[in-house]
Amino acid sequence: MTESTSTVSMASTAPKKGGGRRKLSLPVILLIIAGGLLLFSLVRTISGAEDLTSVGQISGALQLAVPIGLAGLGGLWAERAGVVNIGLEGMMILGTWFGAWAGYQWGPWTGVLLGIAGGAVGGLLHAVMTVTFNVNHIVSGVAITILATGLTRYLSNFTFDRAEGGSSKQSPRIEAIDRITIPGLSEWLADIQAKHWFFVSDLAGVLGGLITNLSLLTVVAILLIPGTWWVLWRTAFGLRLRSCGENPVAAESLGVNVYKYKYIAVVVSGALAGLGGAFLAIVSTGIYQEGQTGGRGYIGLAAMIFGNWMPGGMALGAGLFGFTDSLKLRGGAENVHAMLLLLAILLLLVVVWQLYKKKYLQAVISAAVSALLFAWYTLTDALPSQFVDAAPYVTTLLVLALSAQRLRMPKADGLPYRRGQGK
């Protein structure tokens, strides 16, 4: 096995011909964040939407991004091993229900553990169907989501419905997990943000939102992102797991137990989605409500695709979707209206880039759309409430459409595999 691992390691670290893909390294991610913050500062100054980068806005965005990010992280584990996990939504549903069921009876941390276990059971079921029985991955994922929806609805009828403060559609109130705020620093950053200085106040708002009223479970979720990167890209275990998603036949010929690694990846995937569901029930709302996942499992999958199957990029995507979702909660139509200006400016930058690349037709189309957005922003003062509510989902579609050309999924992702098929 040592010789086999060495062979796989040498193959994975050998120089690639043709230059390969440029990955989102930490400096690149920091530059993207800085550039985005500069644009937000410009838009805030022009539009007067002062709450766009406030401490409360960023704190709310982080809380909304965490469940999406955990679902996306779960999808990353499964798909890096070659299994498409469209059932993340169903595993999140299991996490919300079991997290709330245990949480209101035995405390929030017990609820977190049971939520993880519930999602892991959904992941195990998906692994049995896709890895052992070779069921189509999409069919299996959709079936798990349907099953989870029906099962939790059935269980609520004789658990929450009979509990004090509960009903057939919601659980009793769950005790909150402790929250932390860095005293002194948090107030100082809030004061700077309130002065509305260009860029400086926006930076203070972002930093303040990351250290104010922060749930301990949020800290755990954030640490899982670099933890996943280290396990999958810096350990022999991660190398073997990723080899199953790139070329399982070659991995098997080198002594890797492909079935075992696929099972581990999908169960971990379900556990992470279950943790995201438990976060929704215990931290975000403090209560289980039927249908509260609201498609976040699918949005998490979109965040993972936007991030090119990498933890850092996935975190950026989850942050984007969480921020968009939070806009309608603070400032509502005013904040979303300001985003029209942001999109128009972004498209102007795209026009410049396309002209540099001599893609004249695309540049003309982008310029026309940018002009329409500028006109829409200038001629209106607010947006219809329906558009505000749909903003997170519109953002999901736009991001996927704009990022589709640079994506590169694992080569064997979603492909059927049978032990010994390479012989």
C-alpha positions as CSV (number, residue, x, y, z in Angstrom):
1,M,0.0,0.0,0.0
2,T,2.9,2.3,0.7
3,E,4.3,1.9,-2.8
4,S,0.8,2.4,-4.3
5,T,0.3,5.6,-2.3
6,S,3.6,6.8,-3.4
7,T,2.8,6.2,-7.0
8,V,-0.5,8.0,-6.7
9,S,1.2,10.9,-4.9
10,M,3.9,11.2,-7.6
11,A,1.2,11.2,-10.3
12,S,-0.8,13.9,-8.6
13,T,2.2,16.1,-7.9
14,A,3.8,15.8,-11.3
15,P,3.8,18.9,-13.5
16,K,0.8,19.2,-15.7
17,K,1.2,19.9,-19.4
18,G,-0.7,22.8,-20.9
19,G,-0.4,25.0,-17.8
20,G,-3.5,23.5,-15.9
21,R,-6.1,25.5,-14.2
22,R,-5.4,28.5,-11.9
23,K,-6.7,27.7,-8.5
24,L,-8.2,30.2,-6.0
25,S,-5.2,30.6,-3.6
26,L,-5.5,32.6,-0.4
27,P,-3.9,35.8,-1.8
28,V,-6.2,35.6,-4.8
29,I,-9.3,35.2,-2.5
30,L,-8.1,38.2,-0.4
31,L,-7.7,40.3,-3.5
32,I,-11.2,39.3,-4.7
33,I,-12.6,40.2,-1.3
34,A,-10.8,43.6,-1.3
35,G,-11.9,44.4,-4.8
36,G,-15.5,43.5,-4.0
37,L,-15.4,45.6,-0.8
38,L,-14.2,48.6,-2.8
39,L,-17.1,48.2,-5.2
40,F,-19.6,47.9,-2.4
41,S,-18.1,51.0,-0.8
42,L,-18.5,52.9,-4.1
43,V,-22.1,51.7,-4.5
44,R,-22.9,52.6,-0.9
45,T,-21.6,56.1,-1.3
46,I,-23.5,56.7,-4.6
47,S,-26.8,55.1,-3.6
48,G,-26.9,56.2,0.0
49,A,-27.8,52.7,1.2
50,E,-25.7,53.0,4.3
51,D,-26.8,49.7,5.7
52,L,-25.2,47.8,2.8
53,T,-22.0,47.0,4.7
54,S,-23.1,47.6,8.3
55,V,-22.1,45.4,11.2
56,G,-25.7,44.1,11.5
57,Q,-25.8,43.4,7.8
58,I,-22.6,41.4,7.7
59,S,-23.5,39.5,11.0
60,G,-26.8,38.5,9.5
61,A,-25.2,37.5,6.2
62,L,-22.7,35.3,8.0
63,Q,-25.5,33.6,9.9
64,L,-27.4,33.0,6.6
65,A,-24.3,31.8,4.8
66,V,-23.3,29.1,7.3
67,P,-26.0,26.6,6.5
68,I,-25.4,27.1,2.7
69,G,-21.7,26.7,3.2
70,L,-22.1,23.5,5.3
71,A,-24.3,22.1,2.5
72,G,-21.7,23.1,-0.1
73,L,-18.9,21.6,1.9
74,G,-20.9,18.4,2.1
75,G,-21.4,18.4,-1.7
76,L,-17.7,18.9,-2.1
77,W,-16.8,15.9,-0.1
78,A,-19.2,13.6,-2.0
79,E,-18.3,14.9,-5.5
80,R,-14.5,14.8,-4.9
81,A,-15.1,11.1,-4.4
82,G,-17.2,10.9,-7.6
83,V,-20.7,10.9,-6.2
84,V,-23.2,13.6,-7.1
85,N,-25.2,14.5,-3.9
86,I,-28.3,16.2,-5.1
87,G,-29.9,14.9,-1.9
88,L,-28.2,17.6,0.3
89,E,-31.6,19.3,0.7
90,G,-33.1,16.1,2.2
91,M,-30.1,15.6,4.5
92,M,-30.5,19.1,5.7
93,I,-34.2,18.5,6.4
94,L,-33.2,15.5,8.5
95,G,-30.7,17.6,10.3
96,T,-33.2,20.3,11.2
97,W,-35.8,17.8,12.5
98,F,-33.4,15.6,14.6
99,G,-31.5,18.6,15.8
100,A,-34.7,20.2,17.1
101,W,-36.1,17.0,18.5
102,A,-33.0,16.3,20.6
103,G,-32.3,20.0,21.2
104,Y,-35.5,21.0,23.0
105,Q,-35.3,17.9,25.2
106,W,-31.6,17.5,26.1
107,G,-29.9,20.8,25.1
108,P,-28.6,22.4,22.0
109,W,-25.3,20.6,21.7
110,T,-27.1,17.2,21.9
111,G,-29.3,18.6,19.1
112,V,-26.2,19.4,17.0
113,L,-24.9,15.8,17.4
114,L,-28.3,14.3,16.6
115,G,-28.7,16.6,13.6
116,I,-25.3,15.5,12.3
117,A,-26.3,11.9,12.8
118,G,-29.6,12.4,11.0
119,G,-27.8,13.9,8.0
120,A,-25.2,11.1,8.1
121,V,-28.0,8.4,7.9
122,G,-29.3,10.2,4.8
123,G,-25.8,10.1,3.4
124,L,-25.4,6.4,4.2
125,L,-28.6,5.7,2.4
126,H,-27.4,7.7,-0.7
127,A,-24.1,5.7,-0.6
128,V,-25.9,2.4,-0.4
129,M,-28.0,3.2,-3.5
130,T,-25.4,4.9,-5.6
131,V,-22.2,3.0,-4.7
132,T,-23.4,-0.5,-3.9
133,F,-26.5,-0.7,-6.2
134,N,-25.3,1.8,-8.9
135,V,-28.6,3.8,-8.8
136,N,-28.5,7.0,-10.8
137,H,-27.1,9.7,-8.5
138,I,-29.7,12.2,-9.4
139,V,-32.6,9.8,-8.9
140,S,-31.2,8.7,-5.5
141,G,-30.8,12.3,-4.3
142,V,-34.3,13.4,-5.3
143,A,-35.7,10.2,-3.7
144,I,-33.9,11.0,-0.4
145,T,-35.2,14.6,-0.4
146,I,-38.8,13.3,-0.9
147,L,-38.3,10.7,1.7
148,A,-36.9,13.1,4.3
149,T,-39.8,15.6,3.7
150,G,-42.4,12.9,4.2
151,L,-40.6,11.3,7.2
152,T,-40.2,14.5,9.2
153,R,-43.7,15.5,8.5
154,Y,-44.9,12.1,9.8
155,L,-42.7,12.2,12.8
156,S,-43.8,15.7,13.8
157,N,-47.4,14.5,14.1
158,F,-46.7,12.4,17.2
159,T,-43.6,14.2,18.7
160,F,-43.8,18.0,18.4
161,D,-47.6,17.9,18.2
162,R,-47.8,16.4,21.7
163,A,-45.1,18.6,23.2
164,E,-45.8,21.8,25.1
165,G,-45.2,24.8,22.8
166,G,-45.1,22.6,19.7
167,S,-47.4,21.7,16.9
168,S,-47.4,19.3,13.9
169,K,-45.4,21.9,11.9
170,Q,-43.0,23.2,14.5
171,S,-41.0,22.2,17.6
172,P,-41.0,23.8,21.0
173,R,-38.4,26.5,21.6
174,I,-34.8,25.3,21.7
175,E,-32.2,26.6,24.2
176,A,-29.7,28.9,22.5
177,I,-26.0,28.2,22.0
178,D,-23.7,30.7,23.6
179,R,-22.7,33.7,21.5
180,I,-19.4,35.6,21.7
181,T,-18.5,39.2,21.1
182,I,-15.0,40.6,21.4
183,P,-15.5,43.5,23.9
184,G,-13.9,46.8,23.1
185,L,-12.9,45.9,19.6
186,S,-16.5,45.3,18.5
187,E,-17.7,48.7,19.7
188,W,-14.7,50.5,18.2
189,L,-15.4,48.9,14.8
190,A,-19.1,49.7,15.1
191,D,-18.2,53.4,15.8
192,I,-15.9,53.6,12.7
193,Q,-18.6,51.9,10.5
194,A,-21.2,54.5,11.7
195,K,-19.0,57.4,10.4
196,H,-19.6,56.1,6.8
197,W,-16.1,56.8,5.6
198,F,-15.3,55.5,2.1
199,F,-13.9,52.0,2.3
200,V,-12.6,52.3,5.9
201,S,-16.1,52.2,7.4
202,D,-17.0,49.4,5.0
203,L,-14.0,47.4,6.1
204,A,-14.8,48.1,9.8
205,G,-18.4,46.9,9.2
206,V,-17.2,43.6,7.7
207,L,-14.7,43.0,10.4
208,G,-17.2,44.0,13.1
209,G,-19.9,41.7,11.7
210,L,-17.4,38.8,11.9
211,I,-16.7,39.3,15.6
212,T,-20.1,40.5,17.0
213,N,-22.8,38.2,18.4
214,L,-21.0,35.1,16.9
215,S,-22.4,31.7,17.8
216,L,-19.9,29.1,18.9
217,L,-21.4,26.8,16.3
218,T,-20.6,29.4,13.6
219,V,-16.9,29.3,14.7
220,V,-17.0,25.5,14.4
221,A,-18.5,25.8,10.9
222,I,-15.9,28.3,9.7
223,L,-13.1,26.1,11.0
224,L,-14.5,23.2,8.9
225,I,-13.5,25.0,5.7
226,P,-9.7,25.0,6.2
227,G,-10.1,21.7,7.9
228,T,-11.6,20.2,4.8
229,W,-8.9,21.7,2.6
230,W,-6.2,20.2,4.8
231,V,-7.7,16.7,5.0
232,L,-8.5,16.5,1.2
233,W,-5.4,18.2,-0.2
234,R,-2.7,17.6,2.4
235,T,-3.1,14.1,3.6
236,A,-2.7,10.6,2.0
237,F,-6.4,9.9,2.9
238,G,-7.5,12.9,1.0
239,L,-5.3,12.0,-2.0
240,R,-6.9,8.5,-2.2
241,L,-10.4,10.0,-1.8
242,R,-9.9,12.5,-4.6
243,S,-8.4,9.8,-6.8
244,C,-11.7,7.9,-6.6
245,G,-13.4,11.0,-8.1
246,E,-10.8,11.4,-10.9
247,N,-10.1,7.9,-12.0
248,P,-11.5,5.1,-9.8
249,V,-10.2,2.3,-12.0
250,A,-6.7,3.6,-11.8
251,A,-7.1,4.1,-8.0
252,E,-8.3,0.6,-7.6
253,S,-5.3,-0.8,-9.6
254,L,-3.0,1.0,-7.1
255,G,-4.6,-0.7,-4.1
256,V,-7.2,1.9,-3.1
257,N,-10.5,0.5,-1.8
258,V,-12.7,2.7,-3.9
259,Y,-16.0,1.6,-2.3
260,K,-14.7,2.4,1.2
261,Y,-13.6,5.9,0.3
262,K,-16.8,6.7,-1.6
263,Y,-18.9,5.5,1.4
264,I,-16.8,7.6,3.8
265,A,-17.1,10.7,1.6
266,V,-20.9,10.5,1.1
267,V,-21.5,9.8,4.8
268,V,-19.4,12.8,5.8
269,S,-21.3,14.8,3.1
270,G,-24.6,13.9,4.7
271,A,-23.2,14.7,8.2
272,L,-22.1,18.2,7.1
273,A,-25.5,18.8,5.5
274,G,-27.2,17.6,8.7
275,L,-25.0,20.0,10.7
276,G,-26.2,22.8,8.4
277,G,-29.8,21.8,9.1
278,A,-29.2,21.7,12.9
279,F,-27.6,25.2,12.6
280,L,-30.8,26.4,10.9
281,A,-33.1,25.0,13.7
282,I,-30.9,25.7,16.7
283,V,-28.9,28.9,15.9
284,S,-30.8,30.7,13.1
285,T,-34.3,30.4,14.4
286,G,-34.2,28.5,17.7
287,I,-37.1,26.4,16.5
288,Y,-37.9,23.7,13.9
289,Q,-40.4,24.7,11.3
290,E,-41.6,22.6,8.4
291,G,-40.0,23.6,5.2
292,Q,-37.4,25.9,6.9
293,T,-34.5,24.7,4.7
294,G,-36.0,26.7,1.8
295,G,-33.9,25.1,-0.9
296,R,-30.6,25.9,0.9
297,G,-29.3,22.4,0.1
298,Y,-29.6,23.2,-3.6
299,I,-28.1,26.7,-3.2
300,G,-25.2,25.1,-1.3
301,L,-24.6,22.8,-4.3
302,A,-24.6,25.9,-6.5
303,A,-22.0,27.5,-4.2
304,M,-19.8,24.5,-4.5
305,I,-20.0,24.6,-8.3
306,F,-19.3,28.3,-8.3
307,G,-16.2,27.6,-6.2
308,N,-15.0,25.0,-8.7
309,W,-15.1,22.2,-6.2
310,M,-12.6,23.9,-3.9
311,P,-13.3,24.9,-0.3
312,G,-12.2,28.5,-0.6
313,G,-14.2,29.2,-3.7
314,M,-17.2,27.5,-2.1
315,A,-16.9,29.7,0.9
316,L,-17.0,32.8,-1.4
317,G,-20.1,31.5,-3.1
318,A,-21.8,30.8,0.2
319,G,-20.9,34.3,1.4
320,L,-22.4,35.8,-1.7
321,F,-25.7,33.9,-1.4
322,G,-25.9,34.6,2.3
323,F,-25.3,38.3,1.8
324,T,-27.9,38.5,-1.0
325,D,-30.4,36.7,1.2
326,S,-29.7,39.1,4.1
327,L,-30.4,42.2,2.0
328,K,-34.1,41.7,2.1
329,L,-34.0,41.4,5.9
330,R,-32.2,44.7,6.6
331,G,-33.2,47.7,4.3
332,G,-35.1,45.4,2.0
333,A,-36.0,47.0,-1.3
334,E,-33.5,49.9,-0.8
335,N,-30.5,47.5,-0.4
336,V,-31.6,45.3,-3.3
337,H,-32.2,48.5,-5.4
338,A,-28.6,49.5,-4.7
339,M,-27.4,46.1,-6.0
340,L,-28.7,47.1,-9.5
341,L,-26.0,49.8,-9.5
342,L,-23.4,47.2,-8.4
343,L,-24.4,44.8,-11.2
344,A,-24.2,47.6,-13.8
345,I,-20.7,48.6,-12.6
346,L,-19.6,44.9,-12.6
347,L,-20.8,44.5,-16.2
348,L,-18.8,47.6,-17.2
349,L,-15.7,45.9,-15.9
350,V,-16.7,42.8,-17.8
351,V,-17.0,44.9,-21.0
352,V,-13.4,46.2,-20.5
353,W,-12.1,42.7,-20.0
354,Q,-14.0,41.4,-23.1
355,L,-12.6,44.2,-25.2
356,Y,-9.1,43.4,-24.0
357,K,-9.7,39.8,-25.0
358,K,-11.1,41.0,-28.4
359,K,-14.5,39.5,-27.7
360,Y,-16.4,42.3,-29.3
361,L,-19.9,40.7,-29.6
362,Q,-19.9,39.7,-25.9
363,A,-18.7,43.2,-25.0
364,V,-21.6,44.8,-26.9
365,I,-24.1,42.5,-25.2
366,S,-22.6,43.2,-21.7
367,A,-22.6,47.0,-22.4
368,A,-26.3,46.9,-23.4
369,V,-27.3,45.0,-20.3
370,S,-25.2,47.3,-18.2
371,A,-27.0,50.4,-19.8
372,L,-30.4,48.8,-19.0
373,L,-29.4,48.2,-15.4
374,F,-28.2,51.8,-15.1
375,A,-31.5,53.0,-16.6
376,W,-33.5,50.8,-14.2
377,Y,-31.6,52.1,-11.2
378,T,-31.9,55.7,-12.3
379,L,-35.6,55.7,-13.2
380,T,-36.8,53.8,-10.1
381,D,-36.5,54.4,-6.3
382,A,-37.5,50.9,-5.2
383,L,-38.1,47.4,-6.5
384,P,-41.2,45.3,-6.2
385,S,-41.3,43.1,-3.1
386,Q,-41.5,39.9,-5.3
387,F,-38.1,40.8,-6.9
388,V,-36.6,41.4,-3.4
389,D,-37.8,38.0,-2.2
390,A,-36.5,36.3,-5.4
391,A,-33.1,38.0,-5.2
392,P,-31.1,35.0,-3.6
393,Y,-32.4,32.7,-6.3
394,V,-31.8,35.1,-9.2
395,T,-28.2,35.5,-7.8
396,T,-27.8,31.8,-7.8
397,L,-28.8,31.5,-11.5
398,L,-26.6,34.5,-12.6
399,V,-23.5,33.3,-10.7
400,L,-23.8,29.8,-12.2
401,A,-24.3,31.2,-15.7
402,L,-21.3,33.6,-15.5
403,S,-19.0,31.0,-13.9
404,A,-19.9,28.0,-16.1
405,Q,-17.1,28.5,-18.6
406,R,-14.3,28.1,-16.0
407,L,-15.6,25.1,-14.2
408,R,-13.8,21.7,-14.1
409,M,-15.6,19.0,-12.1
410,P,-13.8,15.8,-11.0
411,K,-13.5,13.6,-14.1
412,A,-15.5,10.6,-12.8
413,D,-18.1,12.7,-10.9
414,G,-21.5,11.0,-11.3
415,L,-20.2,8.1,-13.4
416,P,-21.2,4.5,-12.5
417,Y,-18.4,2.4,-11.1
418,R,-18.2,-1.3,-10.4
419,R,-15.4,-3.0,-8.4
420,G,-13.0,-4.7,-10.8
421,Q,-14.4,-3.0,-14.0
422,G,-10.9,-2.1,-15.2
423,K,-9.7,-5.8,-15.4
